[in-house]
Amino acid sequence: MNFIKHLMLLGLGSLVLLSACQKEIICTLSESSIELEYTGDPLKVHLSSSVAWKIEVPSDATWLQITPLSGPAAQKIELTCKAKPNERAIRQTQVTVRCGRRILDLTVIQQPLNVVEYTYTVLQEHTQGTYSNEVIILGDGYSKMDYGTLGSFNKDARDAMEAFFSIEPFSTYRSYFRVAQFVVFSPESGITESDKKTKVRTAFDVRFDEPYVMAMDNPNLVFQAVRRIPGMTDQRMSNTLFILLANVDRYGGLCWQYSDGSALALCAVCRTPIGSYTKLADLIHHEAGGHGFGRLVDEYVIHKGQTIPEEATSTSPYRHKKELKESQNYGYAMNVDISGEKEQAPWAHYYSLPGYQAVGHYEGAYFYEKGVWRPEERSCMVDNRPYYNAPSRESIVKLLLRRAAGVRLCDYVYQSSTGTFEVVPIPNDPFNMEDFMRNDSKKAWSAPMPVTFDTRSDHIFIPTQPVRFILGSPAL
């Protein structure tokens, strides 16, 4: 009897001891569930365990990585949970945490990228003028990941907007502009670089063919895409500047001007300078503000010692006097002169104005050293510096004030009776020279003139692609 009682006491003691041991096992998580961003950036979860532990991730949750997956007893273990980027539907799984015989569950959720393709978002609304001067910023080579909250496109678009307004006269007249960004997904991130043997699938097939030489075979793809913007009409399109950012850190740009007023400025997102005035902001000033909005042409020289031809030739199908004259009839290229007479230049009215001593008649512009003249020695259309010469500023202000008032933009009107373009006064023209001069805050370039050598010739400055002037409208 005593023997049996002894065994019972031993058994009871063992149970008490086992129970005590089980109570001593500590296994806790700081959270029972976590939610990861679509980017999959790491989140920390803390585990406390009084015994050795291990984590089991379901085999079908290949998108999730947790480290470490096992370890010895410790009061506090830091677990790192991260995931692959999620471009589609919401992801969810349940992770098992084993601490000896204790089991805990950790629910992991990852939200998808919540960006709708073809979304139009206003970044800045106009507060002056009956009608807005509209600028719409798009991107090529930006995948869905690049459009999220943490994606690069939002920053690039805002940087482009601020660059646009960082230079006069856009700074002074910023309130006349509405700026928006428009989302168009590319299958992959980046831009094709043929000179580097890299191929990237993008929405508009922008590419670099060689250093500083960008190309896009079909700019009409952009104009077809923006037709998805609510309320976009042919008339609105012809009064809008479209800026297409190429998602690559290289120097290069290009602009298409259409006689109906449409404009598309292509700018690489250049963050690494290769000389003076070669960053994104400088490209925005030249391609978007100068060519695209201001309807200006290039003032630099790449054909040293050569005279601009009268008409197209087999060796020079573009960039000749006939083309210049044609574009001037539509209100473009008013920053160059081909008359050869100083007093007949479009900017002759500046010669006697106080404060505008920099304005003269300098031979060498529109790619040729002879036969075409520019207004000032140096300006944005010469080498991208953040300064438009006075006649260029005047052209820009005329355009923005007239567009805001809803009147005709161009001084010239085609006369069917004579088959010529003649200057015809604009009824209720909101532009007047006195107001322009009063608001013109920077009348001359005052900073030193840096030297940047063109690697393709011995000319100072690295030119981008020549502006393209096209009669008519984009093909839709």
KOLBA-565306 format. One record per residue: x, y, z of N, C-alpha, C in turn; residue in one letter. Coordinates in steps of 0.02 Angstrom, whole numbers, plus 50000, padded with zeros to 5 digits. Last residue first. Example, Ala and Ser with C-alpha at 12.3 -4.5 7.8 and 13.67 -1.06 7.14 Angstrom:
// KOLBA-565306
506424988850354506844994750357506455000250394S 506604971650390506154977550390506604983550390A 
// end
This chain:
// KOLBA-565306
498265308845732497945305245788497585298945762L 499655318245697499205313145670498925308945726A 499745335445743499955328445753499435323745724P 499505347245606499365344645673499655337745681S 500515358745508499905354945522499865352845594G 502255356745485501635360045464501045355645480L 503445355945611503025352045566502395355945550I 505095357045663504485360945649504085357345595F 506135351145786505775349145725505145353445718R 507745356045846507015356345851506705354445783V 509145344745854508815350745827508055350345833P 509675337646011509415336745943509075343045918Q 510875348146096510395342646094510155341946022T 512635352346104511955353246077511515347046088P 513645357846221513445351346194512735351946169I 514815371146205514155368746220514015362146186F 515885377246079515695377446149514965375446156I 516545366545953516115371945972515935371546046H 517255356745896517635361145939517215367145961D 516205342145917516545347145876516965351445922S 515715333646010515645331745940515965336745892R 515835338946135516265333246119516215331046046T 515925355746165515525350646132515995344946112D 516415362446319516595360546251516155354946225F 515975376346405515825369246400515955367046329T 516315389446509516535386246447516385378846451V 515195402146573515625396246578515805393446510P 515135418546603514975413946549515445407946552M 514485425246758515035423646712514805418546660P 512885434046758513365429346785513925427946735A 511965441846692512475445246732513005440546759S 510985445246554511355439946588511935443046626W 509615456746579510235454646547510555449046587A 508455459346647508505461846579509145459646543K 507335453246747508035451846732508175453446659K 505995457446753506425458346812507165457146798S 504755465146681505355461546658505905462446710D 503695473046709503725466446743504365462646727N 503945483846627503865485046699503935478446738R 503935478146501504565480846527504525481846603M 502565474546491503085469546487503735472046518F 501925486946495501825482146550502375476846551D 502415492046373502545495546437502465490846496E 501945483546273502665483846287502815487046354M 500565472846301500835479346282501535480046309N 499345460646270500055462246277500175469446258F 498025458246242498195459646312498925461546322P 497125465046110497755461646126497945463346198D 495905468146048495945467346121496575463446143N 496345460845893495855464645932495915463046007P 497925462045827497495457545865496995461645905I 498365467245661498275468645732497785463845765P 499305457245554498635459945565498545461145640V 500545454845438500415456745508499735460045513V 500275441545320500345448645336500215449745410E 500755429645204500605430845274500745438245289F 499945426845042500515428745085500275429445157T 498995426344944499395420344957499995421745000G 498115436244920498795437244895499235431144904T 496935431044970496915435044908497605435944877S 497215425145090497075420845033497085424644967S 498365428545204497915432145159497805428045096Q 498625423245368498675421545297498145425245257Y 499355433745488498735430445463498815429245389V 500405436145630500325435345558499665431645542Y 500445435745766500365442245735500205441745661D 499575422845855500075424845806499925431645776C 498485420745940499155420745966499665423845919L 496895428345972497365425345925498075426045951R 496285425846143496325429346079496835425846034V 496155421746275495765418446223495755422046157G 496925425946379496365430246361495925427046307A 497905416246384497495417246443496875421446429A 498495418346259498145412046271497675412746332R 499065430846284498545430146232498155423646242R 499975427946385499445432746397498885431946346L 500825418546321500455416546381499885421446397L 501325425646207500965419446201500535417946262L 501985436646266501435437546217501005431346214K 502955429946341502435433646375501845435046328V 503765424546237503445420146286502855423646320I 504215436046171503815431046134503425426646183S 504965441946275504385445346247503925440446211E 505975432646289505515433846344504885437246320R 506585434646164506285428146180505795428846238S 507065447846175506545446246126506215439446138P 508015445346287507425449746293506895448346240A 508475427846314508605434746294507955438746290N 508315418146460508075419446392508235426646375Y 509265408546565509135415446545508915415646472Y 510085397346617509415399246640509265406646628P 510845390146469510895393946531510205396346552R 510825383146348510415380646404510465384746468N 511495389746243511855384646281511495382346345D 510585396746161511275395846139511575389846176V 509425398046226509385394446162510075393946129M 509795405846337509605398846346509625394946280C 511195415946278510535415046309510385407546311S 512355428146220512225421746253511525421646282R 512185439646138512765435346130512635428446159E 510555441846065511065443146117511615437946110E 509845438645944509775445245977510325446946027P 510625431945793510285431145857510295437845894R 510555428345614510765432445671510335430945733W 511285421145470510735421245517510985424345582V 512445421145393511805421845359511195421745404G 513515409345477513415415145434512715415045404K 513505398245555513915403845577513775410145537E 512045388845598512525391345549512875397545574Y 511095385245695511595380245675512145382945628F 510435396845732510075391745694510555387045659Y 511805408645713511225405845748510915400445704A 512695421945677512815415145700512235412745742G 512905438845725512875433845672513085427045699E 511915448745822512505444445823512435438945770Y 511415463045865511305459145804511935454845793H 510745466046028511095468445968510925464145908G 510505468846195510175466946133510545470146074V 511095474446304511355468046281511065465946214A 510385485746339510995486646299511275480046273Q 509195488146404509235482546357509845483246310Y 509095499346481509165492946515509255487046470G 508035508646373508505508546429508505501646463P 507975505746197507635505146262508145504846319L 508485505646071508495512046106508165511646176S 508365492346030509015495646027509045502146067Y 507135486246023507495486046087508115490546087Y 506595485945898506315490845944506675490946011H 507135474845832507455481445822507195486745872A 506785461745829506895464745894507195471745889W 506735457045700506115457245738506175460845805P 507765467945598507695462045642507045462645682A 508035479245529507455475345508507335469145550Q 509205484445574508595488245588507965484645566E 510135475045525510035475845596509375479245612K 509885463845398509875471045413509695471945487E 509735450645374510405453345367510455460745384G 508595443145384508585448745338509295451345325S 508465433245475508805431345413508805437045362I 508515431145650508395435645593508785433345533D 507695423845793508235424145744508025428645685V 506595423345871507215425045905507815424545858N 505475418645813505555425945813506175428145850M 505055405345792505735407445772505815414945769A 503285407045749503865403545778504515407045757Y 502185411845684502345414645749502905411145785G 502035407345557501575404545607501745406845678Y 503075413345491502385415145471501865412645520N 504145406445543504015413245568503315415645548Q 504125394845465503955394445536503805401245566S 504525400445342503885397045349503665396545422E 505805404845371505295409645352504595406645360K 506435392445396506385397545448505825402445433L 506335386245271506025383145329505925388345384E 507125395045195506425394145178506045391145236K 508405393745254508025400045259507285399145245K 508585377945342508745382545288508285388645294H 508395364545406508795370145431509045374545374R 508485349845300508175354145350508645359945366Y 509265343345208508545343945194508175348445243P 510715344145156510415347745211509665348645197S 511055336845046511475335945105511175339345167T 510115341144955510175333944968510575332545031S 509325355645028509785352444981509815344944998T 508125368745044508375362045061508835359445007A 508745385645024508235380445023508555373745042E 509825393745061509185396845047508625391645051E 510905388945200510665388545131509975391745122P 511995398345301511355394845298511095394745226I 513715395645281513155400245274512515396145268T 515055390345390514575389245336514005394345339Q 515895391345498516145393945434515645393245378G 515175377345577515645383045580515895384845510K 513815372045620514125372045554514585378145549H 513335374745744513695368345737514025367845668I 512835387145855513155385845789513495378945792V 511255391545934511955389545934512185387945863Y 509935394245942510365399945923511105397945921E 508415386045897509095385945924509505391845898D 506845394945919507295390245885507985390745916V 505305395746013505955398245994506345392945956L 504095394046074504125393546000504775396445973R 503895393246210504075399746182504115399946106G 503575379346230503105384646245503265391146208F 504655372246161503975369946165503465375346177G 505895379846164505595377146103504845376146109H 505885384846307506095388446247505755386046184G 505285375446396505135382546400505295386346337G 505795362946338505085364146355504915371546356A 507175364446302506705360646260505975362546273E 507755373546400507885374046329507325370846288H 507245370246528507275377146505507315377546429H 507445356346529506765359046532506755366246507I 508835355946529508475353246472507755355746470L 509065361446654509315364946595508975362446532D 508495351746738508225358546737508445362346675A 509335340546713508635340446693508355347546689L 510955347546660510515343646703509785344146678K 511865355646596511705349246564511245344846607T 512635367546628511955367646602511765361346564Y 514295362046605513845367446624513165366646590S 514425344246619514695350746603514205355946626G 513705333546651514315332146613514655338746593I 512765329146798512995334046748513645331846714P 511555318146827512285318346831512545323146779T 510235318446795510425320446863511175321346870R 509095319646672509825319946682509965322646752C 507955312946604507995315046674508735314746694V 507735320146442507995314846484508055317446556A 506325326646365506905328146407507105321946446C 505385332946234505665326746262506305328546300L 503945341746206504645342446226504865336046260A 502795345846089503015340246130503755340946143L 501395355646042502115355146056502255349346103A 500255364245934500435358445975501185358245985S 500045374145840500175376145909500355370445955G 500005370945709499355372145741499435374145814D 501315368045675501065374745657500375376145688S 502255360645807501775359945753501455366745739Y 503815354845862503355360545858502905359445797Q 504655343845966504265344345904503785350245911W 506285342146032505625345246035505305345345966C 507445334146142507175335046075506485338246082L 508945329046232508275331846226508085332846153G 510125323546356509845323446288509135326146288G 511105314646465510975321246439510715320746367Y 510405302746582510865304646528510665311546503R 509625292946666510095298146688510625299346634D 507955290546618508655288446611509095294346631V 506515291346569506765288946633507475286046626N 506035306046495506325299446482506695297146544A 504565315246497505185313846533505415306746517L 503795326246395503895319146403504575317946435L 502635338646404503325337146421503375329646433I 501605348146303501705341546332502455340446342F 500665362346310501345359946305501395353246339L 499185366446223499505363146280500225361246263T 498405370046119498575375246166498925372546228N 498085358846050498505363746015498695369546059S 497225352746141497885349846128498355354846095M 496095360546129496465360646192497175357946182R 495745356845998495895363846014496305364346078Q 495495343246009496025345545965496225352645982D 495255339746186495025340746118495605342946075T 494955332046337495475333746289495185334046218M 494055327946433493975334646405494505336646355G 495185317146513494495319746509494475326846482P 496385309446412496275314246466495565317046459I 496565302146299496195298946353496055303646411R 497405309146220496705309746204496265306346257R 498665305346254498365310846294497635312046275V 498945295546157498845293646227498475299146266A 499135302846041498585298046044498425296146116Q 500265309846076499645313646065499045308946064F 501165299046082501035303146141500375306846134V 501185294445953500965289946006500795293846069L 501785304145877501055304045877500785299245930N 503135301845874502885306145927502125306245930P 503975289045828503275290945818503025295245876N 505335287545858505105287045788504405289545777D 506395296645945505755293445954505425293345885M 508025299246015507575298145958506925295145982A 509505308446061508895304846077508455304246015M 511125309946086510665309546029510075305146048V 512085309346185511735315646176511225315546119Y 512845295146113512865300246165512545306746144P 511535287046016512245288346030512265293746084E 510215284146032510575280845978511335281445986D 509105281446158509725284946142510075280946087F 507295282146142507945278646146508515283646137R 505565278446165506115283246166506765279546172V 504345271046155504955268946119505485274446112D 503245273146233503325277446174503975276146135F 503275263346334502635265146302502735268846236A 504605251046318504285256846346503665258746306T 505805239246351505135239946322504775245746357R 507495241446312506985241846363506305242946329V 509105235746280508445236446253507935236346309K 510795240546254510265238746301509585240246269T 511975244746192511715238046178511195235846229K 512325257546200512575253246254512305246146248K 511705263446096512435263946097512745259746152D 510375261446131510665257546076511415257746076S 509515260546261510145263946246510515259946193E 507865262646314508325259146269508935263446255T 507605266646485507565268646415508055264446374I 506605261746629507215263446594507085265046521G 505535247746663505845254046685506485255346647S 504235241046557504855240546596505105247446614E 503005244746503503105237846526503715237046571P 502385260346566502825256746520502915249646547S 500855269146589501325263946609501755261546551F 500555285546613500545280546559501075275346576V 499785298746692500095292246702500005287946640V 500175315646694499735310546664500105303946665F 500045330846786500435325046765499945319646742Q 499895348546754499625342046774500115336646755A 499675365746781500145360346768499845353846794V 499145381046719498925374846751499435369446731R 499705397946736499805391146712499445385846754F 499775410446787499385409646726499385402446701Y 500665410946890499955410346907499505409646847S 501925413646833501745406746851500995405846863R 502565425046789501895423646763501655416546780Y 503835425046847503375430646859502655428946840T 504375413046795504315414146867503795419446883S 504395414746657503925410046685503835410946760F 505325422846592504765426146627504275421346659P 506465416746717506025421946692505925421146616E 506415400746796506745405246750506235410446726I 505735391046861506315393846896506665399246855S 504715384046802504555390646830505155394046865F 505375372346764505035376446713504915383546739F 505745367046886506255369446840505955374146788A 504505363046935504865368446970505425371246926E 504225352746841503785358546849504155364446882M 505265343846865505195346846799504765353046803A 504975340146996505615343446982505585347046914D 503765333646972503775339947012504425343747002R 504225322746898503725327346870503725334046907A 505095316446987505345319046924504875324146894D 504195312747091504745317447104504995320547039K 503365303947019503085309747054503625314947068N 504275293946973503955298546926503675304746961F 504775285247070505195290847048504825295847005S 503695280447210504015279747144504365286047122G 502965280547323503695280947332504065280547265L 501695279347268501845284847315502595285947323T 502015274147096501725273747163501935279547206G 502635273746975502095278646983501785278447053Y 503535263646966503815270446966503285275746978D 502795252146952503135253347016503375260447022M 502405252546820501905253846872502235255446939K 503815261146741503365255546751502865257246806S 504365272646630504155272146700503645266346704Y 504655275146499505125271046536504985270946611G 504095291746494504215285646457504755281746494D 502815302546561503455299146565503495293246518G 502175319546558502115312246552502805309246560L 501375334346600501995330646605501845323146604I 500675348346526500535341546550501185337446545I 500145364546545500735360446536500575353546566V 499135377846484499185371146513499835367746495E 498565392446533499115389946492499285383046521N 496775394546546497435392546573497935391446517S 495785409346530495955402546510496655400946536Y 495765421346597495135417846584495255410646567T 496975424646725496795423446656496135419746650G 497595416146870497515422246830497365420346758Q 497755404046924497345408646962497265415346926T 497885386746880498005393846864497525398146905H 498505373746988497955376746950498105384146937E 499595360146988499525367347001498965370046958Q 499365346946964499875348747014499825356047034L 498075336046928498285343046925498785344346982V 498175320946846498185324046911498455331146905T 497495307746764497685314746754497625318246821Y 497905291146724497625295846772497925302746761T 498275279546650497945285246617497595289646668Y 498075266846774498375269246712497945274746682E 498075269446945497665267946887497985270946825V 498885262047077498925267447027498515265246966V 499325254247197498665257047185498715263147140N 500105239247208500205246047185499525248847165L 499375229647346499625230647278499765237947264P 499945225347512499495228847468499795229347397Q 500155210747599500505215747557500005218747508Q 500155203447760499765206147704500205210947665I 500325190147868500695195147829500275197047768V 500045184448030499725185847965500115191447930T 500705172248126500835179148105500535180048035L 500335161848264500225163448194500355170848182D 501235150348370500915156848358500835157848282L 501385136948481501305139048411500945145848408I 502405127048587501975132948579501965135048506R 503345117448599502665115248583502175120948575R 504575127848537504445121448569503775118848547G 503815138748452504275139248509504165132948551C 503485142748288503505137148336504035138448389R 502445151748187503015152648232502985147148285V 501875152548022501855148748086502505149848124T 500995164647928501635161747946501575158448015V 499875166247803499925165347875500565161447891Q 499625179347679499825172547700499865172347776T 499165189047539499075187647610499285180447623Q 499075202747424499375196347444499275195347519R 498035210447301498275210047369498545203047384I 498665210247128498155209947180498465209547249A 500065218647068499405216047049498915216247108R 501345221847101501025226047050500305223947036E 502425221847228501765219147211501405223847163N 504115216747253503625221847235502975218647210P 504355204247381504465206647313503955212147297K 504625208947554504285205447499504505208147432A 505115205747726505105209747665504825205547608K 505405206247894504935203747844504955208447783C 506485201548017506415206147960505965202947908T 506425200548192506285197248128506185202548074L 507385200248332507125204848281507045201148215E 506995193948490507285192448424506975197148373I 507235193848657506985198048602507365196348539K 507635183548741507095187848764506805192048707Q 507875167348669508095174248680507495178448702A 508425151648612508015155548657508315162548666A 509025151448439508985149048509508535153548550P 508135150448279508635152948325508555150148395G 507555153848110507615149748170508135152748215S 507535162948009506985158148011507015153548073L 507875180748032508065173748023507455169248029P 506845184147889507505182347916507575184947988T 505725180647762505805182347833506485179947856I 504925185147615505545182847644505595185247716Q 503685181747491503855183947558504515180947582L 503345175947372503455183147371503725185847438W 502985163047393503655164247367503845171647366T 501985155447466502125162547478502835164147457A 501885141847454501605145847398501715153347408D 502395136847572502785135947511502525140147453S 502315147247717501985142847668502365142647602P 503635147247832503285151347782502965146647732V 503965144647997503775141147936503365145747892E 505275146848113504725149848076504605145948012I 505745141648280505825141648207505195144448175K 506695141248434506105142848394506265142148319W 507105136648603507285137148532506655137748490A 506275146748729506545140448703506765141648630V 505715158448759506145155548811506445148948790S 505585172148652505495164948661505985162448714S 504895185448562505215183548626505065176148637S 505045194948416504855188548445505245187548510L 504535208848323504945206348378504635200048408H 504735214148156504295211148205504735208048260V 504955227048035505235223148091504675220548136K 504925227247857504615228947921504905224347975L 505645232447700505645228447761505245231547819P 504615234947553505135237247598505075233847666D 503705232047454504005226447491504555228447538G 502965240847384503675240447366504015234547399T 501745240747445501795237347380502525236447358Y 502065237647621501915241947564502005237947499E 501325225447730501895228047693501655232647637L 500665223347886500485225047817501075228347783E 500465210148009500805216047982500595217047909I 499875202948161499815203948089500195210248069S 500235202548291499955196348263499845196848188S 501745209048358501135209948318500885203248295E 502705203748442502505210748453501875212548414S 502405187548509502555191848451502325198948465L 503055175148623502615180848607502875184648546T 503275163148731503285163748658502785169248639C 503985153948862503755160548840503815160948764I 503715141348973503865142748902503555149548883I 503255138649103503845142949096504015144649024E 502245129749090502075136649106502655141349096K 502975117949072502565120749017502385128049030Q 503545116449198503975117649139503585120749082C 502415114049273502825119949288503265121749229A 502015102049218501575107949213501975114349224S 503065094149258502945095249187502515101349176L 502895094649399503515097149369503425098649295L 501635088849408501735095749433502345098849401V 501955076349357501455080549323501525087849344L 502855072049453503075072949383502605077449345S 502035071349564502595076049564502835077449493G 501205061049527500925067649537501465072949535L 502125050749523501775052749462501495059749468G 502505050149660503005051649608502675054049544L 501275046749717501585053249734502115055249682L 501115034349663500625039649648500925046549662M 502175027749721502145028549647501675034149628L 501765028249855502395031349834502415032649759H 500615020749854500565027849870501195031549847K 501205008449828500745011449778500675018849790I 501925006749946502275006849882501845010249828F 500945006150043501415011650044501775012549978N 500424994150000500005000050000500445006250000M 
// end
